[in-house]
Amino acid sequence: MKRIAFLATIAATLIGASVPAIAQTITLHGASQFGDDHPFTQGLLKFQELVKQYYGKPINFVLHKSSELGLEKDYFAYMNQGISVDYAIVSPAHMATFAKAAPFIDAPFVFRDHEQMNKVIAQDVLKPIADEIAQKADVLLIGYGGGGVRNIFANKPVHNMAELKGLKIRVQGAPIWTRTFSAAGMAPTVIAYNEIYNGIQTGVIQSGENEAAGVEQMKFYEVGPNLVLTQHAISIRPICFSGKTLRRLPPDLQAAIRKAGTEAGNWERQLESSSDTTILQAMEKAGKLKLVKFDEREKLRASMEPVLQTYAKEIGADAIYARISAIKSAHGPVRKLLDWLYRGLQGLLTLLIALLIVPVTLQIVARFTDWIPNYIWTEEMARFCLIWIIMIGASVAVRDGTHFDVDVLPQPRTLAGEAISRMVVHSAILVVALIFLAFGWRFTQFGYDQSSELTGLNMSVIHVAWPFAGFTWLVFLAEKFYDDIQLLKAGQGRVHGAG
């Protein structure tokens, strides 16, 4: 009897222990202002998909769409408190309470084009703002979506600055939007996003400004059928995650969320930027709106530029603005040639990786089956492909700044200090590039009189990868040093201006 009771106790203990294990499947809640077709919603769905992939364990997601839990400002407040919403895409305008510089990264004419914005994100220029938001709001910016070009939609056509004057327009709540649009002669007013439609319909305002996807989803074209192509801003929309929620999660899930956030942001940004023109053309073809050419975009930018500079200093964003400006400087024929070279190297790298698959696959199949002969030359070809992949990959890394850095210098606290720090790193790469170029050329000459034993290839074809890498590093380093000098000048100007 005692034995039966003992076994029953063990069984009850095991059953009781299994109940919480079953109940511990984590559920995370997200929120989007928009429906299924909007890039923001699709970006969050992509984020969920990637988290599941990288976590590899059961996890549930509930995405509340179509403003079910309010607007973006509400989502951010919920994440700050650690309730209701764990993740969402939120406009930087709603982060101003915790970081005054946050709305500035979404301000008019801060980014020149998508390429510049992508470089700013890749180089982690926005990290100081993200760190401040994480510290003060306890909300993490784990990725950056957006990429939509913002235009004005109005109940009347607007072609130039004269017709823009006095236009009653709804703008976002951050002060930078009111100040820049006022400087351009418009009459901006701040109203809730979901009140824009009624505002135009009742005559409170005449216009608003938004990306193509927003105009379509919110049906702004019904009250503002004139889409004025001012192209005054490229939106940036961080994927946010509640810090309070994240700390309660297992470490491996935290890592999966951070990785998925970065990749989902890049994915959403590409989706939105590539669909802008398609959406506008489709709406025009359907007779929903008329695309109106704005003839004085440069004058519009010039009217807002002094306000941007002044405001950046007021809120302490001048260092970030200087870094962004340095990245966008000198975007002329030389930069375009470097872009072509960079894209060519990326294409060549992809081709070599595809070619590498062929000999490696042959080796595997020949080793474990009798279907094909055991080719000896495949090992040599794989080795040659790998050498070129390494050298070209290193060149690509130098251009986009994804090579490994070892921090041996103190963290710079000023813009000029950061420029000098970057110069030190680039100088070290320069030394290696010169060694590869000089000694690599001798290595190539040495290989000219030799041939591969198995494939018969002239060895100079392989040896030339070393001087080729050194040369491309030098070319891309010239661009890096130029940007470093611009950053140094901006930092010195900031110090002089502060005095």
N, C-alpha and C positions, 0 to 999 in steps of 0.2 A: 504493500500500500504506500509506504514511504517512497519507494522507488518510482511509483506512478506519479505521486505528487511532485517529486523532484523533476521528473521529465516534463510534467505539465508546466512547472515553473520556468524551465528553460525555454520551452516552446512559446510561452506567453511573452517571455523577455525578447526572444528573437522576432516575434510578430510585432511587438510594441516598438522595437528598434527599426523595423522595416517601414512603419507608417510614416515617420518624419522623412525618411529617405525618399519615399514616393512623393511626399508633399513638398519637397525641396526643389522641384523644377522651377527655375527662375522665370518670372514674367516681367518684361520691360514694356513701358508705355511710351509711345511716340505721338507727335501731333503735327498736323499740317493744315494750313488755312485752305488748301485747295483740294480738288478732286483727284481721281486716279490719273488723269492725263497730264497733269502739271509736272514739270521737271523736278520741282521740290519734292513732291510726293514720290515720284519714281526714284529720286536720289535716296530717300529714306528707306524705300523698299530694297534698294541695292545695298544699303548699309546693313539692313537686317539679314539679307542673304549672305553677305560676306562675314558677318559675325558668326552665323551658324557654321559656315565653312571653316573658319579659323579656330573656333572654339571646339567643335567636334563632339559636343555633348548636348543633351536635350536642353532647349531653351525656347521660351514662348515670347512672341512679340504681339502687341496690340497697337495698331496705328490708327489714331483717331483723325479722320479726314474731314474736309469741308467745314472747317471752323467749329467742329463739334465741341471742342474745349476752349473756344474763344479765339483770340488773335495771337500773333507772334509775341506781342508784349506780355500777354498772359502766360504763354508758354515759358518765357524767360523767368517770370516771377515764380512760377511753379517750380522750375528747376533750381532756382536760387533757394527756395524753401525745402526742396527735396520731397515734393508731393505731386501727385497726379500725372506729371509729365517727366519722363526721364531723358528724352532726347527729342530734338526738333531742329529745323532750319529757321534761323532768326535773323532779321535785319540788324546790322550794327547800330542802327538808330535807337534801338531799344536797350542798348547796353550803356548809354551815356551816363546814367546815374552812378555806375561803378567805374567807368573809364571814359573820361571826357574825350580822349583821342579816338575811341572806337568808331563813332559815326564818320569821322574824317576819311577813313579808308573806303567809304562808300560815297564820298562827296563827288559833285560834278567835276569832270575833267581831271581827276586825280590820276587815272590810268589813260594812257594814250590809245592802247589797243590790247587785244587779248594776249598777244605774245608777251608784252611787258608785264601784264598782270600775272601771267603764269610764272614768269621769272621771279617776280616779287614773292609769290607764294613758295616757289621752289627754294629760294634763298633764305626763307624764314625771316623776312624783313618785318613781318607783323608779330613776331614773337613777343616783343615788349608789351603790346596791347593784350595779347592772349594771356600773358603771365599776370598782368594787372587784373584782368577780369577773373581769372582763376583764384587769385588771392582775395579780391574784394567781394566777388559775387558767388564764389564757389561753383562756377559753371565753367566747364572746359570747352575750348574750341578745338575739336578733334579733327576737323577737316574744313575745307573751304569750297563751297559750291558757288552758284551764281553764274556769271558770264553773260547774262542777258544785257543787251544794249537798251538803254532807256531813252524813250522819245516822248514827246508831248502829244497827247490826244485832246482835241478841242472841238467845240461846237461850231467853229468857224475856221477857214483855212488861214494859215500864217506862213508867210514866205520869207520875211526879213525882220530885222531888229525893230524897224518902225512899227510893223504890225504886231510885234511882240509886246510893245510898250503898253502897260496898263492891263495886260491880260490877267484876269483873276484865275489863279491856278492853285490847286492843292499840292502841298509839298509834305515831305516827311517831317516828323517832330523835331529832329535835331536842328539846332540854331544855324548850322552851316548852310542848310538848304534854304532857309528863309533869307539869309544874308546874301548868298550868291544870286538867287533869283531876283531879289530886290535890286542888286547892283546891275542886273541886266535890264531893268526897267519894268519888270513884271510886278504884279500885286499878289504875292504868295500868302496863303493862309493854311493853317494846320487843322485838318479834320481827320477823323478816323478813316481808315482804309475802306471799311465796309459802308461808309457814308458818301463816298465819292459819287457813285451813280445818282443817288438822290440829290446830291449837291448840285450837280450839273443840270439835272432834270428840273429842279426848282429855281435855278438861276443864282444860287448862292455863289457858285463858282462857274467858270467857263471851261475849265480844262483840268487835266491832271497829267501825271507823267509816270510811266511804267515800262516794264519789259513787254515784249510781244506776248509771252505766255500769260502774263497777268491781264493784259487787255482782252485776250480771248476768253480766259476762264471767268473773269468778272463781267464780261459783256459790256465793257466800257464803250465799245464801238457803237452801241445803240444810242448813247447820248453824246458821244464825242467821236463822230465818224471821220474826222480829219486827223490823220496820223502824221504829225509834223516831224520830219526826220532830222531832229536836232542832234541826235546821237550824243547827248551831253554827259552820259555816264555809262560805265560798265559796272553792273551790280556785283557785289561780292557778298555771299550769304554763308556764314559759318554754320557747320553742323555742330550743334551744341549738345553737351551731355552733363547732367547734374553731377557735381563732385560728391555730394552727399550719397547719391545712389552708387556711384562708382566705387567708393571706399567700402561699401557693404558687399561687393562682389568678389568672387575668388580671383586671385592674381592672374590665372591664365585667361579668364574671361575679360579682365581689365585690359590685358595685352591685346586680345582679339578685337575689343571695341576700339582701341586707339588705332590699330592697324587698319581696321575696316573703315574708320572715320576718314582717314587720309585718302584711302583709295576711292571711297564712295564720293567724297568731295570732288576729286579729280574727274571721276566719271560723270557726275552731275553737271559739272562746269562745262565739260566737252559737249554733253547732250544739249544743254540750254543754249550755248553759244552757236552750235551748229544748226539749231532749229529755228533761230530767230527769223531769218530771212524767209524761210519756208512758211512759217506761220503767217507772217505779214502778207506775203504774196497770195496765200490761200484765202485769207480774209478779203483781200482786195478783189480777187477773182470771183469770190462769192457775192460781191457787192455789199459787203458789210462795212467797209471803210474805204477811204481814198488816201493813198500815200501822197503827201505833200512835200515837195523838195524845199528844204530850208537853205537859202542862198548865202547866209552870212554866219556860218558855224564858227569860223575863225574869230569873227568879231564877238560872238557870244562867249567864246572861250576867253578872249582877251578881257572882256568886261568882268569876268569872274575871277581871273587869276590873282589880282591884288588882294581880293577878299580871302582867297585860299591861303595865301602867304601870311597875311595878318592873323587870321584865325588859327593857323597852325602854330604860330608863336604863342598865342594866348593860351592855348590848351596844352602846350608842351609836346606837340606832334611835329615840330619843325625838323627834328632829327630823322624821323621816319619819312617825312615828306622829302627831305634832302636825299635820302637813300633811294626813294622811288624815282626822284628826278635824275639821279645819277645813273640809274639803270636804263632810263629811257633816253638819255642823252646820246647824241651822235648816231641816231638811227638813220644812216644814209646809205649810199651805195656800198661802202666798205662793210658795214654791218650786214647788209643783205647778202653780200658775197660770203661772209662767214656763216650766215644762216644756211645758205645753199650747201656749203662745204659740210656743215654739221649734219644737215639732213641726208646728204650723200653718204656720210660715214655711218649714220644710223641704218640706212638702207643696205649698205655693204655688210654691216655687222649682222643684220637679219639674214641676209643671203648666206653668209659663211656659217651661221648657226644651222641653217637648213641643210647646207652641204655636209656639215659635220655629222648630221644624223645618218646620212647614207653609209659611209664607211663603218661607223659604229654599229649600225643595224646589221650590216653584212658580217661583221665580226661576231656578233652575238648569235646570229642564225647559224653561221658556219661552225661555231663552237659546240652548239647543242643539237644540231640536226645534220643530216646527210643531204639536205636539199641542194646546197650549193657547195662548191669547193672552198677550202680554207684559204682565202686570199691573204697573203702576207702584206701586200702593199696597202691594205686598208688601214693598218696600224700607223703607217708612216703618213698617209694622207690625213688621218685624224689629228696626228700631232702637228702637222703643218697648218691645218685649219685652226687649231687651238692657239697656235702662236699668233696668227693674224687677229684672231678674235680678242686676245688679251691686249694687243697693241692698239687696235682700233677702239676697243672698249675703254682703254685708258684715255685716249684722245677725247672721246665723247664725255667722259667723266670730268676732264679738265674744263670743257666748255660749260657744262651745266652745273659744275661745282659739287658733284656727288662723290668725289674721291674721298678717301679717309683722311681726316685731320687728327693729329695728336696735339692736345692742348698742353703746351709747355710754357706758354706766356700767360701773364695775368689777364683776366677778362677785362677788355677795354671799357671804360666808363664814359668816354666821349666819342663823338663821331670821328674826329681826327684820329683818336687812338685806335678806333676800329679799322680805319683806312690803313694806318701803319701796320697793324696786326695782319691784315690781309696781304699787304705788300711783302711782309716777311715770309708768309706761307707761299706766295706766288714766286718769290725769289728762290726759295728752296726748290720748287718745281722747275724753275728756269735752269738751275745748275744741272739737274738731272737731264733736262731736255738737251742742253748743250753737249753733255757727255754722250747721250744716245745718238745725237746727230754726228758728232765728230768720230767717235770710235765705231759707231754703227756703219758709217760709210766705209771705213777700212774693213770692217767685217764683211760688208757687201762685196767689196773688191776681192777679198780673199775667197769668197764663195763663187765668184764668177768662173773660176777655172775648175770647179768641182760639180759633180752631178750626183743626184740621189741614187743610192745603190738599187733601190727597189722600183721607184717610179720613173727614174731617169730625168727628173726635173733638175734644171740648173739651180744650184743652191743659192745663187744670188736672189732668186725670186722669194726665197724664205728670209734670207739675211737682211734684205732691204726693209723688212718690217720695222727694224730698230731705228734706222735714220728717218723712216717715214713717220714713226711715232714722235720722234724728237722734233721734226719739222712742224707737224700739226700742233704739238704742244706749244711751240714758240708762237705760231700764228694766233692761237686762242689766248695765250698769255699776254700778247700785245693788247688784245681787247680787255683782258682783266686789269692790266696795269692802267689802261686809259680810264676805266671805271673807278679804279682805286684813287687815281689823281683827282677825278671829279668829286669823289666822296671826301677826299682830304680838303679840297678847296671849299666844299660846302661846310665842312666842320670848322675850318678856320674862319669862314665868313660868319658862322654862327657865334663863335667866340668874340670876334670883333664887334658884331652887332649887339651882343649882350653887354659889352663894355660901354 
